[in-house]
Amino acid sequence: MNATNEVLTKGVENVLPNKEDLGKLMRDKKIRVYLGVDPTGTRLHLGHTIPMRKLQEFADLGHEAILLFGTGTVLAGDPSQRMQTRTKITQEEIDENIKTWRQQASKVINFDKVQIKYNSD
């Protein structure tokens, strides 16, 4: 199994629109992929590592991989279909959360290959 096919198959339930077309595109040129995360708290959990590992696999193949922090969303207090809005936090708290996320994520993500960006930019 070639590396592109493995990334699109191993640990993957479904590829949209389909694995064959995405695989061909990935073999023909580099693509950009991102994982959006919400920095409302300081701790990652085991479930965060699954998409982070997949993001790293794309980066290892030479594709542009981005860990995108939802800094705009977190400032807006987006309720995400909850009954009440989440508590707003300060920019200093967001910055500290991102710092601890980066430290924890560095166990799974190689930040020499994966960029960090902020949706508030």
Summary of the structure (lengths in Angstrom):
residues: 121
radius of gyration: 16.0
end to end distance: 38.9
largest distance: 47.6
contacts: 297
relative contact order: 0.18
helix: 44%
strand: 14%
